[in-house]
Amino acid sequence: MREEILTVKELAKYLKMDEHTVYRLARKGVLPAAKIGGEWRFKKDLIDKWIEEKSLSKSSKNNR
């Protein structure tokens, strides 16, 4: 099975956020990303895991 790799544009659409925000988060190391040939790329499964971790940490903070 092939891993799904997303571009900045595809990820912005997937996350429903601005492309500039995706670039900024990738540069800061907030999003799991790799720069390949000068272009940012994102593994969809790692993005999904990142979202899940963010959701879990947010809910645990709310339960304090």
N, C-alpha and C positions, 0 to 999 in steps of 0.2 A: 504494500500500500504506500502510495506517495504522500509525503507531507505537503500540506497546503501552505504555500508561501505567499504572503501578501505584500503589496507595494504600499507606500504611504497613502496614496489615494484610496486604495481598497480598504486599508485599515481605518482611515478616517470615516469612510462610509459605514463600515462595520461597527465602529464605536460611536457613530453619530457625533463626531467632533470635527473641528476645523483641521485642515491639513497642517497648518502652522503649529497647532497644539501638538500634533503627532510628532512633527520634527523636533519641537522643543523637548518633549518628554523622552524621545529617543536619544537626543544629544546629552541630556542630563543623566541618562542611564536608568530612568524610571521605568520605561517599557523594555521588555526583553527584545532586543533588536541586534541586527548585524549590518554593518556597512559593507556592501559587496560592489566592487567596481564603482565606488563613489555614490552608490544609491543605497538607501535604507531598505532592509527587508525584514519581515516579521513572520515567524512560524505561528500559524493560527492556533495550534494546540498550546503553545506557550502563552499566547495572549489570553486564551480561555482560562488557563490555569492562573494567570496573573489577575484576571478579573475575579475569579473565585476567591483567591487569597485576599484581595482587597475587600471583597464583600464579607468574608469571614472576620477579618481584623476590624472592620467597621462595626459589625454586629457585636463582637466581643467588647469593644469600647463602649457601646451603648448599653451593655448589660452590667456595667460597673456601678 
